[in-house]
Amino acid sequence: MTARTIDADFLALPHRALADAALSAAVQTGASYADLRVHRITSEIIQLRDGELETSVLTRELGLAVRVIVAGTWGFASHAELSAEVAADTARRAVEVANSLAALNAEAIELAEEPVYENAMWTSSYEIDPFEVPGAEKIAVLAEYSGRLLASDGVDHVSAGLHAVKEQTFYADTFGSSITQQRVRVLPTLDAVSVDPAAGHFESMRTLAPPMGRGWEVVAGDRVWDWSTELARLPELLAEKTKAPSVTAGVTDLVIDPTNLWLTIHESIGHATEYDRAIGYESAYAGTSFATPDKLGSMRYGSPVMTVTADRTVEHGLATIGFDDEGVAAQSWDLVRDGIFVGYQLDRVFAPRLGRSRSNGCSYADSPHHVPIQRMANVSLAPAAEDIATEDLISRVDDGLYIVGDKSWSIDMQRYNFQFTGQRFYRIRNGRLAGQVRDVAYQSSTTDFWNSMEAVGGPSTWRLGGAFNCGKAQPGQVAAVSHGCPSALFRGVNVLNTVAEAGH
């Protein structure tokens, strides 16, 4: 595969002149530190209903942002116009903001050290830029996929969608770093619905294709994702689900597929190990964390087969990047090792507060008009060293469930008590799959759940899932993040019947 390069029109923007003007103005007006970020985001959303186009929206956002530190206090300002004069004025406004906030600041800002990266460039790993593909071609592919599903008996409606994003940044700071980056991501979805008018209910089933840090090659054809096989099987699976018995609630052994387990990792590990959350910075909006600093290095998060890594470098990860929005090079590090809680996700401000000499590169802003905050890396559960297949895990269960695909979820503000549902549920009898059931949710607390994990699958079962829409902060920001994991076996997890829980 030929490596992609950063778009010429983005490289042609006056980055250096903007940086020189902004950083000089910031220092001249009292800043001890400053950085400039030029940020361009192109996003496209296409949505079809029963093969007919409902939505086709293309948006572009471009602007510059300046952060400063004045006497230990942050200041921030942004603007949509890219000129040296505007950049300098924006820097001066950022200094004014810092001066205004100084009386409210209880803790002086200290930035962890980081090597200087001059004229660095990085692009994500993708083949076909989705924004170079005509819109009509993208709509035609989604319509053709929809038609395959609608042609099957029992499929009454189909929703098909594509969300594509190209994100480009230029970063420079008063330490001397200057970094230009470009990354692309896509999210394709197809959802089939079967309606039973007589009974007054419906069932749905979605494809399992995850969002990926890749391009149009994910959507068109079967080389990256086997659409032909999945679309051919989906109607049969949906028909089986509509006739499946409702689950019997109770304590049950579970084998959870990575297409479902990624979301449990995101909610119960990814968010819980954000250091800013753990020390209260998100408490007014997104909550806190049970994984507080006093437990670091000692708390048993899960069973000894549990090792979880935060990784900003994994290929095709949605949170993969060359450098974060504070000029810190991407890294990989452990959050949980052999079941013990050993690490947090940090940016350049929070690293010194935890006593760490270096940030692990978790700063990100989703817009030129938002200040960078600590955001999640790709947080992933490691597979077993030996290649244990999903079928091997299922064979160890006498009576249980195999769960495939993600759906709804709920978790408390401390990331501790939760419940998750899924797309497909299979009864396991005597080590074999024995047909689908429905109306399933599993419920636990974070440490009880991960300590009940008896075994994980091998490398062949490991895959990346993820989301485009992880929300955080006030004003709200959205980030895309991936989570890799193998299949895994859990013993004695409480299973709910969602229909009974809803009082029906």
N, C-alpha and C positions, 0 to 999 in steps of 0.2 A: 504494500500500500504506500502510495506517495504521500509524504507528510504535507498537511495543509499549511498554508502561510497566512499571516494576518492580512486582512483586506487592505488593498492599496489606498482606498479612500479614507480609511481610519488612520493609517500611517501618515497620510498627507496633512492631517490636522496639525495646527501649530503647537504641538505638545511642549517643545522646549521653550518657546517664547512664553507660553502660559505659565510654565513652571518657574522660569526665571523671574517673571513679573510677580507672581503670587508669593513665592518664597522670600524674595527680597523685600517686598512690602511688609510681609509678616514680621520679619526680623527687625526691620527699621522702626516698626511701631511697637516693639516690646516683646515679641514672641521669642521664647527660648528654643522652640521647636515648631516646625510647620510641615505639613504635607499637602500635596495637590493630587486630586484624582479626577481624570477626565473619563467619563463613564457613558457608553452608548449601549442601549439595550434594544434589540429588535425582537418582537414577539408576534407570532401568528397563531390564531385559533380558528380551526375549521370544525364545524359540527353538522352532521347529517342526521336526519330522522327518517327512517324507512327508505333510505336511499336518496332522499331529497335534501338539498342544501338548506339548512336553517341559518347558519352563522358563518361568516368569513370575515375576520377582522385582522388587519395588520397594523401594529403600532410601533412607533419608534420614539425613544426617549434619549436625549443627548444633553449633557450639561457638565459643569465642573463643580468640584467641591473643595473647600479648603478647611483643614483642621489646624488648630494652633494650640500650644500650651503657653500660657502667660502666668508667671508666678504660681505654677503648679495647678492651674485650672484650665480645663478644656474650653475652647471656643470653636464654633462651626458656622460656616455660611456657604451658600451655593448660588449658582446662577445658570440660566439656560444659554446665555450667549458666550461664545468662545472668542475672546479677544484679550490681548495683554492688558489693556486698560481695565476691562471688567474683572480679570483675574486679580489684579492688584487691589482694586476696590473691594472685591470679595474677601481677600485676605485681611484688609483693614476692618471690614465688618466682623470677621471672625474674632479679631483681637478685641473689638468693642464688646462682643458677646462674652468673651472670657473675663474681661474687666467687670462686666455687669454681674457675672455669676460668682466672682471671687468671694464675696461675703457669705455665700451659701455653701462653699466648698469646705468639707470637713477633713478631707484627706488629699494631700498633694499628689499629683500625678507623677508617677515614675515609670519610665518605659524600659522594659528589658532590652538588653543589648542584642544586636543582630548584625551579621556581616553586611557590608555595603555591596549592592549589586548594580553595577553601571551598565546601562544599555542592554539589560536582559530582555529576552523575548521568549514567550511560551504560547503554544497552541494545543488545544485538546485533540484527542485522537478520533477523527471522523473522516469519512470518505466523500460523501456528497452533501454539500451545503444545501439544506432544505430551502433556503431563500434564493437559490439559483434554479430551483425547480418551478416551472409555471404553476400558478394556482389551479388552473384547470386540470392539470395532470394529477395534482394531489387529490382534488375532489373526485376525479375519475377512479382512482385507486380505492378510495374509501367507499365510493358507490358500488364498485364491483365486489368488494368484500361484503358489503351489506346485502347485495343481491344473492350471494351464495347462501347466506343465512336465511333470508326471506324465502328462498326457494324450498326450504325444508318444511315438512309438516310439523305443526306444533310451535313454530316461531311466528308470533303475531306482530312483533315490533322489533326494530333494531336501531340502536343509537351508535353512531360511529364518529370518532373525533380524532383530531390531531392538534397537539399543542407543541410548537417549535419555538426555541429561543436561541438567539445569538447574543452573547455578552462580550463586550470589548472594553478594556480599561487601559489607561495609562496612569502610572503612579510615579511620583517623585517626592523626595523629602529632603530636609536640610542636612541629613546625615550623608547624602550623596547618592542614594539609590535612584534609579530610573528604570521602570519596568513596564513593558507593553505585553498584553495578553489577549487571547481570544478563545472562547469556548462555545460549543454548540451542544444543545440537548433536545431530545424529542420525547413526546409522550403520545403513543397511539393507543386508542381504546375502541373496543367493540363490545356491545352489551346486547344480548338477545333476551327477549321477554316473551313468556307464554302466559296468556290470559284465560282464566276459566270463568266466563260470565255467570254460569249457573251457580257456582260455588261462591262467586264474589271475591275471588282472590287471584293473585298472579305470582309467578316465580321468575327470577332473572338469573342469568349467568354471564359473567364477563370473561373475556380472554385474559390470559395470564401474562401477556407481554408486559414487561416492566418499563418504566421510563429509563432512558439510557443517555449517557454522555456520548452520543453518536449522532449521525446525520440521517438523511433520507433513506440510506441503505437499510435501516431498521424496518421501514414501512413497506417498501416496494420489493416484492420477491421474497424468496424463502431462504436466502443465504445466511442472514443474521438471525431471523426468527422464522420458524416453520409455520407460516400462516395457513398454508394449504391443509396441513394435518389438523391444526387446531380448529379451523373453521369447519372442516368436515365432521369433526367429532362433537363440536359444541351442541348442535341440536339434539343429538342422541343423549348426551349427558344432561341437558336441560329437561328432556322428556322424562328421563329416569328420576330426576329430582322432583318433578311435579307429582310423581306417584309414590315417592319415598315415604316411609313412616316417620312420624315425629319422634325425636330422640327421647329416651328415658333419662331424666335428670339423675345425677348422682356422681360419686367419686369414680373417676375413670382414668385409665392409662391412655396417653395420647402420643401419636407420632405426628409431628407437625412439619409440613413441607416448607421449604424456604420461601415459597410464594405467600405464605401466611406469616411465618415467624419473623420476617424482616420488620413488620410493623410493631410487633411486641418488643423487639430490640429497640426500635426508634423511641417508643414511648417510655419503656421501663429502664432503659440503660442510656440511650443517647441523651435524652433530656435530663435524666437524673445526674449525669456526670458533667454537666455544664457548670463550671465553677461559679460564674456570676449568679446562676440560679441557687446554687448551694449556699451562698452567703447572703441571699436575700434581695438581689438586684431585680428579680422578676416577680417578686411576691405580690405586687399590686395588680398584676395582669395574668401571668402564666403560672404563678405559684412558686414554690420552693422545691427542695429535694430532701428526701430522707437520708441521702448519701452525703452527710455533712463532713467537713474537714477533719473532725476528731476521729472519724472512722477510717480515714485513709491509711492503708497499709495493714489494717487489722480486721476489718469487717469481712465476714464470709458472704459474698454476694450470691454465690451459687456453688454448685458441686465442683469437684476437682477437674471434671472434663470441660469446664467453662473457661475459655480464654477469649477475651474481647479486645479488639484493636481499633483504635481511631486512626484513620488513614486518609490523608489528603493527596495520595499519589496513585491509588489503584486505577488502572486503565478503565476508562468509560464510566467512572464514578461521577455522580451528579455534583458532589462537593469537591471533586478533584480539581486542582489548580496548581500552577507553578509557584505562585507567591500569593499570600493573602493581601487584604486591603491595608495592611500596615507594613508591607514590604518584607514579610517573613517567609522564607522558603518552605515549601510543603514538606511534611514529615509524616512518619508513622510511629505510633507508640501504644503501649498497652494501657487499657483502662481496668481490666480484670485479668488477673493471671492465675491460672489453676484455681479459680473460684474466689480469689481474694481481691478486694477492691484496692487498686494500686495507682490509679491515675485520673486526672481531670482534663478537660478541654480548656485551653487558656489562650488569651491574647497578650499583647505586650504590656498592658496595664495590670492584668490580674496575675500574671506569672510572678512578679516580685512580691505580690501580696501573699502568695502561697509559698514564698521562699524559693522559687525556681529562678534560675539565672537566664532562662530563655523561654520565649513564647513557643507554643507548638503550632502556631499559624492558624488561629481560628477567628480571624477578624474578617467581617464581610458586611457590605451595605448593598441593598437591592436596588438602589437608585442613586443618581448623582445628588439628589436632594435629601438623602437620609445619611445620618452619621453612621460610620462603621461600628458594629457591635460584635460581641463574641457570638459566633454561630457554630453549628454542629459540623464536625468532620463526617466522612463516611465511617460509620461505626459498625463493625462486623464481628460475628462469632466465627472463630477458627474451626475448621474441620478436624476430624481425627487424622492421625498420621497414616493409619492403614485405611485402605479404600473400602469402607463399609457402605454398602448400598442401602437405599431406602427400604428395599424389600427385606434386607437383613434385619433392620430395626422392626419392621412390621412382624416379622417371624417370631420376635421375642414377646409378642403381646397375645395373651389368650382371649381377652375381651376388652376392646377399646375402640378408639376412633382414629382415623387418619384424616387430617384437615389440610385442605388445599385452597389457596387464594385468600386475599384479604377482603374485608368489607367494613363493618362498623366497629367502633371501639369506644371505650370509656376508661378514664384513669383519673385518680384524685390529684389534688394540687401538689401533693408531695411525691408524686410518681411512685406510689406504693400499692394501693389497692386498684385492681383493674378487672375489666372483662373485654373479651374480643370475640367477634364472630368470624365468618369466612364465606367463601364461595361454594365449596363442595365438601361434603362430609361423608366418609365411608366407614361403615361398621367393620371392625376387625374381629374375626372369630377364629380362634385356634391358629393364629399366625397368618391368616389370609384375609384379603378384602372380601366382604360379603354384602355388597350393594350399598347404595346411598341411604342416608337418613337426612333429616332437615331440622330446622329450628334450633340450631346448636349455638351456644356461647360457652367459652371457658372462662373461669373466674378464679383469681388467686391474688396473693400479694407478691410483690416483686421478688423478695428473697426466698419465700416459700416455693415459688414457681421455679426459679433457676436452680435452687437446691434439689428440686425433684427431677432434674435432668440427669438421666442415667447414662445416656450415650449420645454421641453425635455421629452423623454420617461422615464419610470420607470426602476427599477432594472432588470426586465426580458428582457429588450431590450439591456442592457449594455453588451458589449463584447470587447475583446482585438483584435486589429489589430496590424500592425507593419511592420517593414522592417529590413532586414539584412544589408543594404548597405548605412547607413547614413554617408556621407563624410564630412570631416572637416580637416583643418590645412594644413600647408606646412612644411615638406613633408606630403602628404595626408595620413589620417588614416580613417578607416571604423569601425563603431560601429553598433550593432544591438539594436533596441529599440522598445518597444510596446507602444500603445496608446489605452486606453479604452474609450468607449463612448456609450451613448444610441442613439437611433433614435432621431432626432430633427426637429422641424418645424421652417422654416425661411420665413419671409414675404418680398415680393418685391425685389427679387434678379435678377440681369440682367442675362439673358440666351442668349448665342450666338449659331448660327448655324455654326458648324465648317467647313462644306463644303463651305458655303458662305464666311466665313472668309478667307478660303484658296484660294478664287478666282475661284472656280469651278462652 
